[in-house]
Amino acid sequence: MTGFLRLIVSIEPWRSVIPALVAISLCYFTGLAIYRFYFSPTAKFPGPKLAAITTWYESYYKVVLRGQFTFHIQDLHKKYGVTPAVTIYTDPTLQAQ
């Protein structure tokens, strides 16, 4: 270890700061999830609850499954129905309606 890292690790307050940062982060993300799940303007729309809380849901389909999110959206429209908030049109003639 370098001298600077030894100094940082040996400082006593870090032992109480790190758990405090973890606790603050946990509270923040829990509050954010509760807001998005219950109080967000988009909370009333049907769909996967994980997708309502985080963007990791979309990222999984885009990155891990290599761009399959577009096809997954079509499956979600079949399962949950079409809502006016977010609609992906597969037929251009439907946009005029």
C-alpha positions as CSV (number, residue, x, y, z in Angstrom):
1,M,0.0,0.0,0.0
2,T,1.1,3.5,-0.6
3,G,1.5,5.9,2.2
4,F,-1.7,7.9,1.3
5,L,-3.9,4.7,1.3
6,R,-2.5,3.7,4.6
7,L,-3.3,7.1,6.0
8,I,-6.9,6.9,4.7
9,V,-7.5,3.4,6.0
10,S,-6.0,4.1,9.3
11,I,-8.2,7.1,10.0
12,E,-10.8,6.2,12.6
13,P,-13.8,8.2,11.3
14,W,-13.9,6.1,8.1
15,R,-15.3,3.2,10.1
16,S,-18.4,5.2,10.9
17,V,-18.6,7.1,7.6
18,I,-18.8,4.1,5.3
19,P,-21.8,2.5,7.1
20,A,-23.5,5.9,7.2
21,L,-23.0,6.3,3.4
22,V,-24.4,2.8,2.9
23,A,-27.5,3.6,5.1
24,I,-28.1,6.9,3.3
25,S,-27.8,5.2,-0.1
26,L,-30.2,2.4,1.0
27,C,-32.8,5.0,2.2
28,Y,-32.5,7.0,-1.0
29,F,-33.0,4.1,-3.3
30,T,-35.8,2.7,-1.2
31,G,-37.6,6.1,-1.2
32,L,-37.0,6.4,-4.9
33,A,-38.5,3.0,-5.5
34,I,-41.6,3.8,-3.4
35,Y,-42.1,7.1,-5.2
36,R,-41.9,5.5,-8.6
37,F,-44.1,2.6,-7.6
38,Y,-46.9,4.5,-5.9
39,F,-46.7,8.3,-6.5
40,S,-45.1,8.7,-9.9
41,P,-47.5,9.9,-12.7
42,T,-46.7,6.7,-14.6
43,A,-47.5,4.5,-11.6
44,K,-51.1,4.0,-12.7
45,F,-50.1,2.3,-16.0
46,P,-49.9,-1.5,-16.2
47,G,-46.7,-3.3,-16.8
48,P,-43.8,-5.0,-15.0
49,K,-43.2,-3.5,-11.6
50,L,-39.4,-3.9,-12.0
51,A,-39.6,-1.8,-15.2
52,A,-41.5,0.9,-13.3
53,I,-38.9,1.1,-10.6
54,T,-35.6,1.0,-12.5
55,T,-34.1,1.3,-16.0
56,W,-32.1,-1.9,-15.4
57,Y,-35.1,-3.8,-16.9
58,E,-34.7,-2.1,-20.3
59,S,-30.9,-2.3,-20.1
60,Y,-31.1,-6.1,-19.6
61,Y,-33.0,-6.5,-22.9
62,K,-30.8,-4.0,-24.8
63,V,-27.4,-5.2,-23.6
64,V,-27.6,-8.8,-22.3
65,L,-30.2,-9.9,-24.9
66,R,-28.6,-7.7,-27.6
67,G,-31.4,-5.4,-28.6
68,Q,-34.4,-7.6,-27.9
69,F,-36.3,-4.8,-26.0
70,T,-38.2,-3.7,-29.1
71,F,-39.6,-7.2,-29.5
72,H,-40.3,-7.4,-25.8
73,I,-42.3,-4.2,-25.9
74,Q,-44.6,-5.8,-28.4
75,D,-45.1,-8.8,-26.1
76,L,-45.8,-6.4,-23.2
77,H,-48.5,-4.6,-25.3
78,K,-50.1,-8.0,-26.0
79,K,-50.0,-8.9,-22.3
80,Y,-51.0,-5.6,-20.6
81,G,-52.9,-3.9,-23.5
82,V,-52.1,-0.6,-25.2
83,T,-52.0,2.5,-23.1
84,P,-52.0,6.1,-24.4
85,A,-48.9,7.0,-22.4
86,V,-46.4,4.8,-24.3
87,T,-47.4,3.0,-27.4
88,I,-45.0,1.5,-30.0
89,Y,-46.8,1.3,-33.3
90,T,-45.9,-1.6,-35.5
91,D,-48.3,-0.6,-38.3
92,P,-47.9,3.0,-39.6
93,T,-51.6,3.3,-40.4
94,L,-52.5,3.0,-36.7
95,Q,-50.7,6.3,-35.9
96,A,-53.4,8.4,-37.5
97,Q,-56.2,6.9,-35.3
